[in-house]
C-alpha cells in the first residue's frame, strides 16, 4: 500500500545568519509539525510536534526570540 504525504512550509526566518523553519507534513494518519533551527555551529536542531499548530507556532516563535536575544 502506498501513502502520500504533503509538505508545506508554514514559516521561515533568517536571524543573524541562522535559519529557522516550521514545516507541516500532512499524512493520511494525521499532521506532523517540524520546527528546526541552525545552532551556532550551523547544525540542525529539530523538534517534531503531533497535530498541534499552536504548540508548533509557539515553539517557532520562542526559538526566533531566543536567537535574537542570544540565548541559543
N, C-alpha and C positions, 0 to 999 in steps of 0.2 A: 504494500500500500504506500502511496506517495502523498505527502502533505506539503502544502505550500505555505510559506511564511512571507509576510510583507514587512519591510524595514523602512521606517520613516525617521528622519532627523527632526526632533522636536525643538532643540536649542543647540546653539554652537557659539562659543566665545573664544576670543584670544585675549589673554590678560598677561601682561608683562612677558610676552613671547611664549606663553604656555597655553595649550589648548584645553578646553572643557567642552564636553559633549553630552547630550541627552538624546538617546535613541529609543524608539518604540518598536518592538518586534511584535507583530500581530500574528498569532498562530491559531490553528483550529482548537487548541486546548487552552487558550487564553492569551492575555497580553503580558509581555515582559518588558520592563523598562531597564535600560542600560545607561548608567551615568558613569562617565570616566573622565579622568584628567591626567595631564602630564605633571609628574612631580619635578623637583628641581633638577634631577638628573635626566629628565625627558623620558622616564619610564612611565608606562600607562598604569594607573590605579583604577580598578573597575569595581562597580557595585551593581548587583542585579536586584531588582525590586519587582515583585509579582503584582500585577494588576492594580497598582495604587499610584495614579497620576499625581495626586497631591504630595505624597511622600517622595516621589522621584523629583518633582519640581522643587520641593524644599531642599533635597539633597544637592541638586544642581546649584541652586541659589546660594546655599551655605558654602559650597566649595568655591564659587566665584568670590564671595565676600572674604573668605579666608585667604585666598591667593592675594587679593588686593591688600589685605591687612598684614601680609607677610607671615601668617600663621602656618601655612603649609607650603 
